[in-house]
Structure formats: C-alpha cells, structure tokens
Amino acid sequence: MLLSKIIHHFSDLVNDHSLTSNPELNPEITGVAAIDEATNGTISYVEGGKFASFINSTDASALILPLNEKLHQQATERGIAWLATPEPRLLFAQAIALFYQPYQPTPEIHPTAVIHPTAKIGNDVYMGAHVVISQGAEIGHGVIVHPNVVIYPDATIGDRTILHANCSIHERTQIGADCVIHSGAVIGAEGFGFVPTRTGWLKMEQSGYTVLEDGVEIGCNSAVDRPAVGETRIGKNTKIDNLVQIGHGCQIGAGCAIAGQAGMAGGVKLGNRVILAGQSGIANQVKIGDGAIASAQAGIHSDIAPGEIVSGSPALPHKLYLKVSAVYSRLPDIYQSLKQLQRQLGKKSD
C-alpha cells in the first residue's frame, strides 16, 4: 500500500485538518513496526522530542510524527517519509488496523455446543466447540462465543459481543453490545460475602446482578463479582486489563482504564474516565472522582477528589508523594545528622 493511500485514509479520520506530510516521498508500505524494530517497508511512529534519537537509527520507510518541525526536518534529512498529527500514537493504532484484522469466525454453531431449548439465540452467531448455553440465556445478533465458554442461566449477551475461549458468564449477568471478554475471565461469580458468627462464617447468598454496559472490555483472568443485593456495574467503554479484581457492588463509570493486577474491595465507586495503574488497590466503599489517576501500586484508603493524581501507599497527592520520596532517600543521612546533633547536646541517641 502506497503511503499516499494511507494518508488519504487518515485524512478521513482526522477532523481538525492538521495532518501534514512530506509529499515528495511515497514509499510502498507493507506493514507496521515499533521504531527500534522497523525494517524497510514498514511504518512506525514517534510521540515526542524525547524519542528523536530513534529517527537517526530506524530503518522504517515512513514515520508518524507529532507537530514538531525539528523532528520533521530530522526525518527529511534521513530520507524518511513522514506524516504529522497532534496524536501520533492514535494514528499508528489506526495504521495497524490497515494491515491486521483479528480472527473473525464464520457464523455457525459447532455440533458439540450444548444449548438449552429455552435459550434465545440471535442471528449470525458463532459458537465454538463445547460451548454451554444454559436455560433462559439470551444471545444477541452477531455474537462470537469461542470454545469452552459457559453461560449460566438467565445471562444476557448483547449484539456483536465477543466471548473468548474458557471465560465464564454467571447467572444474573447482563453484558451489553460490542463488549469483549477475554479468556479465563469470570463475570458475575459470587462476591466474597461471609458474615461472622460465634461458630464460624455464614455464607451470604449473592442475589444481585452484574451489568457490563456497551463497549466494555475485560482482560484475561479478571473477575467481576456480583453482590448480595443490588448490582455491580461497569460503565460504557471502560477497559479492564488482565488479572483485575472488581469486588461485589462496585460501580465503575464510563471510559475508565484499569491496568493489570489492580483490585478493589466491595462497594467502591469510580467516576468517569478514572485511570488505575498496575497493582493499585482500593479499600472498601472508597469513592474516586471523575478523571482521577492512581499511579502503580497506589494504596487508596480514603476518597479521592475529581482530577486528583495520587501515588504511594497509603496514597498521597502525587506532588506531595514526590517530596516525601525525596526525603525518604535521604533518611540515612538525616539520621546520622541527628545522632551527631544529639552527641553535641550530650544526649544518647535511640
């Protein structure tokens, strides 16, 4: 595919008319690659000036660059074709889609699939080997159910949703349209509900619902639990990574991003567009406002205001955390200074 054809395709996607290029070069592009692994015929991208050194060493035939004239000149001097946009990474993601499309099976129902006669199945559905669809389940149009998926009674799956191999959808689960549930994920299993008694733990039955709104994606081996009463809800277009734990009764807003190994206890409430980095943890009933960000391994024990950025455990405002971290690295020197001061004052140090 000639670069000019790719640019024409991108022009239909970029609405602010800020897409520019060096039109004198028009190489044939056969694929995409990371800039440090690119070869002749591939297109790659650079997000900003701190990656300028890669332009001097890459073998890419074309680059997607930010609106930075120095980077444009640098690529031109190396004879590399380029196009520029305010969001290079976003355009690169769209470039990948020009050269790769995920596996899309042809609609069919495998003869080993077990479908209860009361289940409702939409049109153009694919069901792989050993799929189990239980009584009262409803499957929308264009749904893809890969092998070994189990869908429990009365669960509903929206149109065009993809359920990858070996995921489990428990009862009282409602999954919207255009969702993706990856392998090993468990949606709507019982929340961790036990009441202490004098003789041990009494199991509290989890009679609530789990709701995934349209466009939600759940990564491999993640769990979204259903509550004793009420619902656990994941908002529209929220993306959840692998190995994430969503406790019973959590309410997660729209457009959130939750990275791997993050976890939240029951009753947590996230606003819209919240970002949780890897291994962050949230205590029971905590509320996090719209647009807040928790950095990796943040331990959140109290409410976070909208737009706040927090780090550390227990979590602190990020700017304060940086100051505390700077002091922490100096503690041995501070301690030695304290001991010396105590000796000067004639006191014993601890």
Kinemage of the C-alpha trace (Angstrom):
@kinemage 1
@onewidth
@group {chain A} dominant
@subgroup {mainchain}
@vectorlist {calphas} color= white
{ca met a 1} P 0.000 0.000 0.000
{ca leu a 2} L 1.490 3.337 -1.014
{ca leu a 3} L 1.935 5.871 1.763
{ca ser a 4} L -0.243 8.338 -0.166
{ca lys a 5} L -3.146 5.888 0.071
{ca ile a 6} L -2.600 5.551 3.831
{ca ile a 7} L -2.561 9.345 4.177
{ca his a 8} L -5.797 9.579 2.204
{ca his a 9} L -7.355 7.042 4.556
{ca phe a 10} L -6.159 9.011 7.595
{ca ser a 11} L -7.500 12.253 6.145
{ca asp a 12} L -10.994 10.819 6.512
{ca leu a 13} L -10.299 10.163 10.204
{ca val a 14} L -8.639 13.430 11.220
{ca asn a 15} L -11.229 16.163 11.570
{ca asp a 16} L -9.033 19.128 12.511
{ca his a 17} L -7.197 19.211 9.143
{ca ser a 18} L -3.846 19.230 10.936
{ca leu a 19} L -2.460 16.212 9.074
{ca thr a 20} L 0.683 17.182 7.135
{ca ser a 21} L 3.390 15.236 5.288
{ca asn a 22} L 6.393 15.475 3.003
{ca pro a 23} L 4.655 14.621 -0.304
{ca glu a 24} L 7.835 14.166 -2.357
{ca leu a 25} L 8.320 10.699 -0.804
{ca asn a 26} L 5.738 7.983 -1.407
{ca pro a 27} L 7.164 4.579 -0.433
{ca glu a 28} L 5.333 1.273 -0.571
{ca ile a 29} L 4.261 0.291 2.976
{ca thr a 30} L 3.838 -3.402 3.710
{ca gly a 31} L 3.405 -3.379 7.481
{ca val a 32} L 3.817 -1.660 10.836
{ca ala a 33} L 6.532 -1.971 13.473
{ca ala a 34} L 7.988 -0.488 16.635
{ca ile a 35} L 10.503 2.199 15.709
{ca asp a 36} L 13.503 0.286 17.105
{ca glu a 37} L 12.481 -2.869 15.214
{ca ala a 38} L 11.273 -1.304 11.975
{ca thr a 39} L 12.582 -2.532 8.637
{ca asn a 40} L 12.349 -1.293 5.084
{ca gly a 41} L 8.722 -1.136 4.003
{ca thr a 42} L 7.264 -0.574 7.482
{ca ile a 43} L 5.709 2.491 9.072
{ca ser a 44} L 6.300 3.443 12.714
{ca tyr a 45} L 5.726 6.473 14.956
{ca val a 46} L 7.413 8.884 17.369
{ca glu a 47} L 5.394 10.502 20.170
{ca gly a 48} L 7.676 13.402 21.058
{ca gly a 49} L 11.094 15.007 21.104
{ca lys a 50} L 12.498 12.679 23.767
{ca phe a 51} L 12.422 9.902 21.163
{ca ala a 52} L 14.236 11.939 18.500
{ca ser a 53} L 17.322 9.716 18.644
{ca phe a 54} L 15.335 6.814 17.180
{ca ile a 55} L 14.810 8.773 13.971
{ca asn a 56} L 18.574 8.651 13.378
{ca ser a 57} L 18.738 4.871 13.680
{ca thr a 58} L 15.417 3.452 12.487
{ca asp a 59} L 15.098 1.555 9.204
{ca ala a 60} L 11.423 2.451 8.836
{ca ser a 61} L 10.322 3.700 5.411
{ca ala a 62} L 7.804 6.112 6.946
{ca leu a 63} L 7.095 7.685 10.324
{ca ile a 64} L 4.071 9.185 12.000
{ca leu a 65} L 5.363 12.261 13.849
{ca pro a 66} L 3.949 14.924 16.159
{ca leu a 67} L 3.603 18.533 15.016
{ca asn a 68} L 7.277 19.234 15.649
{ca glu a 69} L 9.273 20.885 12.869
{ca lys a 70} L 12.629 19.719 14.224
{ca leu a 71} L 11.508 16.095 14.016
{ca his a 72} L 10.120 16.700 10.526
{ca gln a 73} L 13.468 18.106 9.405
{ca gln a 74} L 15.352 15.269 11.047
{ca ala a 75} L 13.296 12.654 9.192
{ca thr a 76} L 13.576 14.556 5.911
{ca glu a 77} L 17.360 14.714 6.184
{ca arg a 78} L 17.435 10.928 6.568
{ca gly a 79} L 15.195 10.467 3.541
{ca ile a 80} L 12.344 9.029 5.610
{ca ala a 81} L 8.799 9.783 4.505
{ca trp a 82} L 6.645 11.196 7.285
{ca leu a 83} L 3.224 12.463 8.145
{ca ala a 84} L 2.449 14.584 11.185
{ca thr a 85} L -0.548 14.750 13.507
{ca pro a 86} L -1.310 16.002 17.022
{ca glu a 87} L -1.787 12.379 18.157
{ca pro a 88} L 0.824 10.085 16.560
{ca arg a 89} L 0.045 7.065 18.742
{ca leu a 90} L -3.649 7.241 17.901
{ca leu a 91} L -2.919 7.385 14.179
{ca phe a 92} L -0.447 4.490 14.497
{ca ala a 93} L -3.172 2.402 16.166
{ca gln a 94} L -5.370 3.110 13.157
{ca ala a 95} L -2.497 2.170 10.837
{ca ile a 96} L -2.249 -1.240 12.473
{ca ala a 97} L -5.872 -1.872 11.570
{ca leu a 98} L -4.992 -1.366 7.875
{ca phe a 99} L -2.616 -4.340 7.964
{ca tyr a 100} L -4.116 -6.616 10.619
{ca gln a 101} L -7.629 -7.732 11.477
{ca pro a 102} L -8.321 -10.136 14.358
{ca tyr a 103} L -9.686 -13.603 13.662
{ca gln a 104} L -13.368 -13.426 12.749
{ca pro a 105} L -15.006 -16.858 12.536
{ca thr a 106} L -17.798 -17.552 10.116
{ca pro a 107} L -21.205 -17.791 11.836
{ca glu a 108} L -22.007 -21.372 12.788
{ca ile a 109} L -22.925 -23.484 15.787
{ca his a 110} L -20.483 -26.315 16.435
{ca pro a 111} L -22.150 -29.725 16.796
{ca thr a 112} L -20.661 -30.184 20.283
{ca ala a 113} L -22.203 -26.953 21.617
{ca val a 114} L -24.857 -27.582 24.276
{ca ile a 115} L -27.731 -25.099 24.053
{ca his a 116} L -30.727 -25.301 26.369
{ca pro a 117} L -34.018 -25.237 24.446
{ca thr a 118} L -35.215 -22.177 26.410
{ca ala a 119} L -32.159 -20.117 25.428
{ca lys a 120} L -32.719 -17.379 22.829
{ca ile a 121} L -30.068 -17.181 20.122
{ca gly a 122} L -29.774 -14.239 17.699
{ca asn a 123} L -28.824 -14.271 14.034
{ca asp a 124} L -25.321 -14.720 12.595
{ca val a 125} L -23.924 -16.173 15.824
{ca tyr a 126} L -20.742 -18.241 16.076
{ca met a 127} L -20.492 -20.863 18.809
{ca gly a 128} L -17.336 -22.946 19.063
{ca ala a 129} L -16.727 -26.432 20.338
{ca his a 130} L -18.102 -27.401 23.772
{ca val a 131} L -19.862 -24.116 24.423
{ca val a 132} L -22.611 -24.400 27.051
{ca ile a 133} L -25.619 -22.064 26.944
{ca ser a 134} L -27.903 -22.588 29.942
{ca gln a 135} L -31.647 -22.144 30.357
{ca gly a 136} L -33.111 -18.719 29.836
{ca ala a 137} L -29.893 -17.214 28.475
{ca glu a 138} L -30.226 -14.654 25.684
{ca ile a 139} L -27.576 -14.246 22.995
{ca gly a 140} L -27.772 -11.210 20.687
{ca his a 141} L -27.097 -10.926 16.953
{ca gly a 142} L -23.557 -11.371 15.630
{ca val a 143} L -22.191 -12.645 18.942
{ca ile a 144} L -18.994 -14.732 18.857
{ca val a 145} L -18.664 -17.418 21.536
{ca his a 146} L -15.335 -19.218 21.347
{ca pro a 147} L -14.758 -22.817 22.546
{ca asn a 148} L -15.422 -23.921 26.137
{ca val a 149} L -17.325 -20.798 27.150
{ca val a 150} L -20.018 -21.417 29.765
{ca ile a 151} L -23.004 -19.080 30.020
{ca tyr a 152} L -25.130 -19.621 33.119
{ca pro a 153} L -28.927 -19.392 33.339
{ca asp a 154} L -30.667 -16.092 32.572
{ca ala a 155} L -27.492 -14.299 31.459
{ca thr a 156} L -27.844 -11.889 28.534
{ca ile a 157} L -25.196 -11.096 25.914
{ca gly a 158} L -25.581 -8.036 23.682
{ca asp a 159} L -25.119 -7.807 19.922
{ca arg a 160} L -21.631 -8.307 18.437
{ca thr a 161} L -20.039 -9.106 21.791
{ca ile a 162} L -17.063 -11.479 21.716
{ca leu a 163} L -16.544 -14.119 24.414
{ca his a 164} L -13.089 -15.667 24.143
{ca ala a 165} L -12.280 -19.278 24.969
{ca asn a 166} L -12.731 -20.527 28.532
{ca cys a 167} L -14.403 -17.458 30.015
{ca ser a 168} L -17.435 -17.945 32.259
{ca ile a 169} L -20.560 -15.795 32.414
{ca his a 170} L -22.546 -16.484 35.595
{ca glu a 171} L -26.240 -16.087 36.311
{ca arg a 172} L -27.751 -12.625 36.709
{ca thr a 173} L -25.163 -11.143 34.357
{ca gln a 174} L -26.114 -8.610 31.709
{ca ile a 175} L -23.464 -7.852 29.084
{ca gly a 176} L -24.096 -5.062 26.597
{ca ala a 177} L -23.314 -4.733 22.904
{ca asp a 178} L -19.787 -4.672 21.416
{ca cys a 179} L -18.106 -5.961 24.571
{ca val a 180} L -15.041 -8.218 24.642
{ca ile a 181} L -14.485 -10.767 27.410
{ca his a 182} L -11.058 -12.398 27.198
{ca ser a 183} L -10.007 -15.933 28.062
{ca gly a 184} L -10.264 -17.034 31.673
{ca ala a 185} L -12.309 -14.034 32.802
{ca val a 186} L -15.203 -14.722 35.164
{ca ile a 187} L -18.115 -12.311 35.063
{ca gly a 188} L -20.838 -12.351 37.709
{ca ala a 189} L -19.493 -15.009 40.071
{ca glu a 190} L -20.399 -14.793 43.760
{ca gly a 191} L -18.931 -11.886 45.670
{ca phe a 192} L -16.898 -12.526 48.806
{ca gly a 193} L -19.804 -12.310 51.234
{ca phe a 194} L -19.478 -14.027 54.607
{ca val a 195} L -20.913 -12.945 57.972
{ca pro a 196} L -19.003 -13.840 61.178
{ca thr a 197} L -20.906 -15.885 63.760
{ca arg a 198} L -19.932 -17.461 67.059
{ca thr a 199} L -19.328 -20.755 65.311
{ca gly a 200} L -17.671 -19.563 62.109
{ca trp a 201} L -18.680 -17.856 58.890
{ca leu a 202} L -22.192 -17.718 57.498
{ca lys a 203} L -22.330 -17.527 53.728
{ca met a 204} L -24.407 -14.569 52.487
{ca glu a 205} L -26.035 -15.540 49.218
{ca gln a 206} L -25.177 -13.186 46.366
{ca ser a 207} L -28.545 -12.484 44.770
{ca gly a 208} L -27.600 -9.289 42.911
{ca tyr a 209} L -26.729 -8.575 39.299
{ca thr a 210} L -23.605 -7.842 37.298
{ca val a 211} L -24.018 -5.332 34.464
{ca leu a 212} L -21.473 -4.512 31.766
{ca glu a 213} L -22.555 -1.602 29.609
{ca asp a 214} L -21.798 -1.336 25.876
{ca gly a 215} L -18.180 -1.401 24.726
{ca val a 216} L -16.652 -2.791 27.922
{ca glu a 217} L -13.539 -4.954 27.573
{ca ile a 218} L -12.380 -7.368 30.298
{ca gly a 219} L -8.870 -8.870 30.183
{ca cys a 220} L -7.722 -12.437 30.738
{ca asn a 221} L -8.273 -13.992 34.183
{ca ser a 222} L -10.043 -10.955 35.596
{ca ala a 223} L -13.080 -11.251 37.864
{ca val a 224} L -16.144 -9.051 38.217
{ca asp a 225} L -18.222 -10.229 41.181
{ca arg a 226} L -21.947 -9.944 41.724
{ca pro a 227} L -23.234 -8.546 45.040
{ca ala a 228} L -25.602 -9.862 47.689
{ca val a 229} L -28.167 -7.270 46.614
{ca gly a 230} L -28.226 -4.525 44.001
{ca glu a 231} L -25.703 -4.632 41.197
{ca thr a 232} L -22.073 -4.439 40.217
{ca arg a 233} L -21.861 -2.137 37.199
{ca ile a 234} L -19.103 -1.388 34.682
{ca gly a 235} L -19.755 1.774 32.676
{ca lys a 236} L -19.754 2.211 28.924
{ca asn a 237} L -16.403 1.821 27.094
{ca thr a 238} L -14.420 1.063 30.249
{ca lys a 239} L -11.348 -1.081 29.583
{ca ile a 240} L -10.054 -3.554 32.175
{ca asp a 241} L -6.695 -5.323 31.868
{ca asn a 242} L -5.686 -8.858 32.856
{ca leu a 243} L -5.770 -10.142 36.446
{ca val a 244} L -8.025 -7.379 37.792
{ca gln a 245} L -10.402 -7.928 40.715
{ca ile a 246} L -13.671 -5.977 40.801
{ca gly a 247} L -15.412 -6.629 44.115
{ca his a 248} L -19.132 -7.069 44.690
{ca gly a 249} L -21.258 -3.954 44.420
{ca cys a 250} L -18.608 -1.797 42.750
{ca gln a 251} L -19.830 0.991 40.494
{ca ile a 252} L -17.347 1.915 37.767
{ca gly a 253} L -18.029 4.866 35.487
{ca ala a 254} L -17.699 5.270 31.743
{ca gly a 255} L -14.390 5.448 29.885
{ca cys a 256} L -12.221 4.202 32.765
{ca ala a 257} L -8.936 2.309 32.273
{ca ile a 258} L -7.831 -0.235 34.895
{ca ala a 259} L -4.398 -1.838 34.469
{ca gly a 260} L -3.225 -5.318 35.379
{ca gln a 261} L -3.357 -6.647 38.957
{ca ala a 262} L -5.385 -3.700 40.200
{ca gly a 263} L -8.048 -4.622 42.699
{ca met a 264} L -10.913 -3.065 44.546
{ca ala a 265} L -12.926 -4.217 47.521
{ca gly a 266} L -16.688 -4.217 47.645
{ca gly a 267} L -18.735 -1.092 47.199
{ca val a 268} L -16.035 1.017 45.546
{ca lys a 269} L -17.333 3.799 43.295
{ca leu a 270} L -15.272 5.161 40.398
{ca gly a 271} L -16.345 8.202 38.408
{ca asn a 272} L -15.930 8.570 34.666
{ca arg a 273} L -12.505 8.455 32.955
{ca val a 274} L -10.668 7.244 36.062
{ca ile a 275} L -7.264 5.613 35.460
{ca leu a 276} L -5.890 2.970 37.834
{ca ala a 277} L -2.309 1.898 37.104
{ca gly a 278} L -0.981 -1.597 37.733
{ca gln a 279} L -1.288 -3.171 41.192
{ca ser a 280} L -3.208 -0.249 42.622
{ca gly a 281} L -5.644 -1.258 45.348
{ca ile a 282} L -8.789 0.397 46.684
{ca ala a 283} L -10.318 -0.245 50.101
{ca asn a 284} L -13.968 -0.961 50.794
{ca gln a 285} L -16.537 1.754 49.978
{ca val a 286} L -13.979 4.317 48.732
{ca lys a 287} L -15.192 6.876 46.187
{ca ile a 288} L -12.934 8.181 43.406
{ca gly a 289} L -13.974 11.242 41.422
{ca asp a 290} L -14.113 11.796 37.664
{ca gly a 291} L -10.752 11.937 35.900
{ca ala a 292} L -8.690 10.902 38.925
{ca ile a 293} L -5.482 8.900 38.381
{ca ala a 294} L -3.831 6.383 40.716
{ca ser a 295} L -0.219 5.512 39.904
{ca ala a 296} L 1.233 1.997 40.102
{ca gln a 297} L 0.894 0.244 43.473
{ca ala a 298} L -1.095 3.101 44.986
{ca gly a 299} L -2.973 2.009 48.092
{ca ile a 300} L -6.177 4.039 48.339
{ca his a 301} L -7.937 4.022 51.709
{ca ser a 302} L -9.977 7.228 51.517
{ca asp a 303} L -11.966 9.163 48.933
{ca ile a 304} L -10.150 10.870 46.035
{ca ala a 305} L -11.375 14.156 44.596
{ca pro a 306} L -12.123 14.549 40.874
{ca gly a 307} L -8.985 15.120 38.813
{ca glu a 308} L -6.647 14.239 41.681
{ca ile a 309} L -3.453 12.267 40.974
{ca val a 310} L -2.322 10.027 43.833
{ca ser a 311} L 0.718 7.821 44.457
{ca gly a 312} L 2.141 5.621 47.174
{ca ser a 313} L 0.641 3.535 49.941
{ca pro a 314} L -1.195 4.947 51.719
{ca ala a 315} L -1.920 7.115 48.705
{ca leu a 316} L -0.933 10.785 48.822
{ca pro a 317} L -1.372 13.608 46.328
{ca his a 318} L 1.290 12.964 43.695
{ca lys a 319} L 3.254 16.183 44.243
{ca leu a 320} L 3.413 15.529 47.982
{ca tyr a 321} L 4.405 11.921 47.307
{ca leu a 322} L 7.377 13.108 45.213
{ca lys a 323} L 8.543 15.350 48.065
{ca val a 324} L 8.160 12.526 50.589
{ca ser a 325} L 10.081 10.154 48.300
{ca ala a 326} L 12.921 12.642 48.012
{ca val a 327} L 13.139 12.879 51.816
{ca tyr a 328} L 12.894 9.100 52.201
{ca ser a 329} L 16.046 8.528 50.151
{ca arg a 330} L 17.885 10.959 52.441
{ca leu a 331} L 16.784 9.340 55.728
{ca pro a 332} L 20.151 7.615 56.440
{ca asp a 333} L 21.973 10.957 56.132
{ca ile a 334} L 19.310 12.710 58.207
{ca tyr a 335} L 19.626 10.032 60.901
{ca gln a 336} L 23.400 10.412 61.048
{ca ser a 337} L 22.996 14.175 61.361
{ca leu a 338} L 20.505 13.644 64.194
{ca lys a 339} L 22.914 11.341 66.047
{ca gln a 340} L 25.710 13.884 65.681
{ca leu a 341} L 23.446 16.657 66.986
{ca gln a 342} L 22.445 14.503 69.960
{ca arg a 343} L 26.086 13.856 70.824
{ca gln a 344} L 26.778 17.568 70.684
{ca leu a 345} L 23.901 18.134 73.096
{ca gly a 346} L 25.138 15.370 75.403
{ca lys a 347} L 22.165 13.090 74.797
{ca lys a 348} L 22.071 9.433 73.894
{ca ser a 349} L 20.636 8.519 70.543
{ca asp a 350} L 17.977 5.857 70.241
